[in-house]
Amino acid sequence: MELVPSVAAPTRSARNIALVALALGAGGLLARAAQGAGVAQVQTFVLIFSSLLIEALPFIVLGAVVSAAIEVFVPGAAFARLARLPRPLQMPVAGLGGFAFPVCECGSVPVARRLVAKGMAPAAAVTFMLAAPILNPVVLVSTAVAYRGREVMWAMVLGRAALGLLVALAVGWVVANRSKRELLRGGHEEGADHGHAAALPRGRRRWRGFFEHLAGDFVLLARYLVIGVAVAAALQTFVSQSVIGSVADTPVLGVASLMLLAGVLSLCSESDAFVAASFVQFGAGAQLAFLVFGPMVDAKLGFLYAGTFGKGFVRTVVVVVGAATLAATLWFEVLLG
């Protein structure tokens, strides 16, 4: 008997896209009204907000396209091959897997669970989960675009990739002695994550699945982007520059404050470089800490980690990622002079 395609998911996706379009349109109308009001601070806020949003939005779209394509068209067997590597090679290869499997931070969590279920060492799966959102080629390109024209552009791009991999390896090393049973929470069976292409029908329904994932990812990422850009614009406009300067001029405090801000904002790694680059009062080390800490530890990831991994895992990730990022970025600033 021929199955009748469900229309609920496409309808929901269309509704989500419509809501985002309406929100952006309303924001444009408010910006025009604020500019007409002649309030200097409001005009500055609108200018910074719109500039950051326009620069970052194309990378949100590109990231959503890549994420949806991997979700639908890349078979689960491609990830399972990593599990068949010798154990000593699994961690570094899994960390570098972000170049081949560019997933966002939210998508990397179910992929890591799948890798553990397929037999990969838990430490290697965790390394992939933390490194992939930073080594994602889209993320590195967006970082280069955000810092284009600055002397530190290549230092930020290469430093983000290298530090992201090193911090991910550090967390993997810390959890290396945990077994699969100790690492994962109960009730997570293989294939429980959102299905990959192997579980999807072919032809038109596969393409429908691609556009459904694309719409869902775009709505999710755009929502966090708008919030993050608004906060960044507000800090640049309404907070006294003397206050920001006093924090930024204190090396440890400046780095720690941007790490905390990255955790609270919960930005997508495809767009966070544009927000980080806007904090011109802070040094390159503090901005790099924002770019490395955020994709590994933020508010939304905390809930995902807690629901996927066992007791104490969130605390371990926060402590190791925080300490390693703080120490490494302070040395980064020293090396840059």
HUBEL-V123564 format. One record per backbone hydrogen bond with DSSP energy under -1.0 kcal/mol. CO is the residue of the C=O (numbers start at 1). NH is the residue of the N-H. If there is no record, write none. Layout:
BEGIN
co;nh
CO;NH
CO;NH
END
This chain:
BEGIN
co;nh
7;11
8;12
9;13
10;14
11;15
12;16
13;17
14;18
15;19
16;20
17;21
18;22
19;23
20;24
21;25
22;26
23;27
24;28
25;29
26;30
27;31
28;32
29;33
30;34
31;35
32;36
33;37
39;43
40;44
41;45
42;46
43;47
44;48
45;49
46;50
47;51
48;52
49;53
50;54
51;55
52;56
53;57
56;60
57;61
58;62
59;63
60;64
61;65
62;66
63;67
64;68
65;69
66;70
67;71
68;72
69;73
70;74
75;78
76;80
77;81
81;84
82;85
86;89
86;90
89;93
90;94
91;95
92;96
96;99
97;101
101;103
104;108
107;111
108;112
109;113
110;114
111;115
112;116
113;117
114;118
115;120
116;119
121;125
122;126
123;127
124;128
125;129
126;130
127;131
128;132
131;134
131;135
132;136
136;140
137;141
138;142
139;143
140;144
141;145
142;146
143;147
145;148
147;150
150;153
152;156
153;157
154;158
155;159
156;160
157;161
158;162
159;163
160;164
161;165
162;166
163;167
164;168
165;169
166;170
167;171
168;172
169;173
170;174
171;175
175;178
179;183
180;184
183;310
189;192
196;199
197;200
203;207
204;208
205;209
206;210
207;211
208;212
209;213
210;214
211;215
212;216
213;217
214;218
215;219
216;220
217;221
218;222
219;223
220;224
221;225
222;226
223;227
224;228
225;229
226;230
227;231
228;232
229;233
230;234
231;235
232;236
233;237
234;238
240;244
241;245
242;246
243;247
244;248
245;249
247;250
250;254
251;255
252;256
253;257
254;258
255;259
256;260
257;261
258;262
259;263
260;264
261;265
262;266
263;299
268;271
268;272
271;274
272;276
273;277
276;279
278;280
279;282
283;287
284;288
285;289
286;290
287;291
288;292
289;293
290;294
293;296
293;297
298;302
299;303
300;304
301;305
302;306
303;307
304;308
305;309
308;185
310;313
312;316
313;317
314;318
315;319
316;320
317;321
318;322
319;323
320;324
321;325
322;326
323;327
324;328
325;329
326;330
327;331
328;332
329;333
330;334
331;335
332;336
END
